[in-house]
Amino acid sequence: MSEIKIYRIIGNYSKKHKKYLFRKEVRALKEEDALEKALSQITSIGIFRRQINIQEVKEIALEESQDYLIRELSG
């Protein structure tokens, strides 16, 4: 059985000639699943995938997570 890991995705996107930086923490089995989940959350606000630039996808420990909900679900 696979263990659920926590991933931090960092990137930026452009909207109305402004750049926005984002950091998402998601729980997933694989890095690809985490990236897909983060992209679907960002595109839900009307951003196209071509506007998103992913800078880093990294697996993190539970202690490094800054998202309260993820800490509670994983703890």
C-alpha positions as CSV (number, residue, x, y, z in Angstrom):
1,M,0.0,0.0,0.0
2,S,1.3,3.4,-0.9
3,E,1.9,6.2,1.5
4,I,0.4,9.7,0.9
5,K,3.1,12.3,0.8
6,I,3.0,16.1,1.0
7,Y,4.3,18.2,-1.9
8,R,5.0,21.9,-2.1
9,I,4.5,23.5,-5.6
10,I,5.9,27.0,-6.2
11,G,5.4,29.0,-9.3
12,N,3.9,32.1,-10.8
13,Y,1.2,33.2,-13.2
14,S,0.2,36.3,-15.1
15,K,-3.2,37.9,-14.9
16,K,-4.1,41.3,-16.3
17,H,-0.4,42.2,-16.9
18,K,0.5,41.5,-13.3
19,K,2.6,38.6,-12.0
20,Y,1.5,36.6,-9.0
21,L,3.6,34.2,-7.0
22,F,1.9,31.1,-5.5
23,R,2.9,28.3,-3.1
24,K,0.5,25.4,-2.8
25,E,0.9,22.4,-0.5
26,V,-1.1,19.3,-1.5
27,R,-1.3,15.7,-0.4
28,A,-0.8,13.1,-3.2
29,L,0.7,9.7,-3.9
30,K,3.0,10.8,-6.7
31,E,4.6,14.1,-7.8
32,E,2.6,14.1,-11.0
33,D,-0.7,13.8,-9.1
34,A,0.4,16.7,-6.8
35,L,1.2,18.9,-9.8
36,E,-2.1,18.1,-11.5
37,K,-4.1,18.9,-8.3
38,A,-2.3,22.2,-7.8
39,L,-2.8,23.2,-11.5
40,S,-6.5,22.3,-11.3
41,Q,-6.9,24.5,-8.2
42,I,-5.2,27.5,-9.9
43,T,-7.1,27.1,-13.2
44,S,-10.4,27.2,-11.3
45,I,-10.0,31.0,-10.9
46,G,-9.9,31.6,-14.6
47,I,-6.2,31.2,-15.4
48,F,-5.1,29.1,-18.4
49,R,-2.4,26.5,-17.9
50,R,-0.2,28.3,-20.5
51,Q,-0.1,31.3,-18.1
52,I,1.3,29.2,-15.3
53,N,5.0,28.8,-14.8
54,I,6.0,26.1,-12.3
55,Q,9.4,26.8,-10.6
56,E,9.6,23.9,-8.1
57,V,7.9,20.7,-7.0
58,K,9.3,19.3,-3.8
59,E,8.3,16.6,-1.4
60,I,8.3,18.0,2.2
61,A,8.0,16.5,5.6
62,L,4.9,17.0,7.8
63,E,6.8,19.4,10.1
64,E,7.6,21.7,7.1
65,S,4.0,22.1,6.1
66,Q,2.5,25.5,6.7
67,D,-1.0,24.5,5.8
68,Y,-3.1,23.8,8.9
69,L,-5.6,21.5,7.1
70,I,-2.8,19.3,5.6
71,R,-1.1,19.1,9.1
72,E,-4.4,18.0,10.7
73,L,-5.2,15.5,7.9
74,S,-1.7,14.0,8.0
75,G,-1.2,14.0,11.7
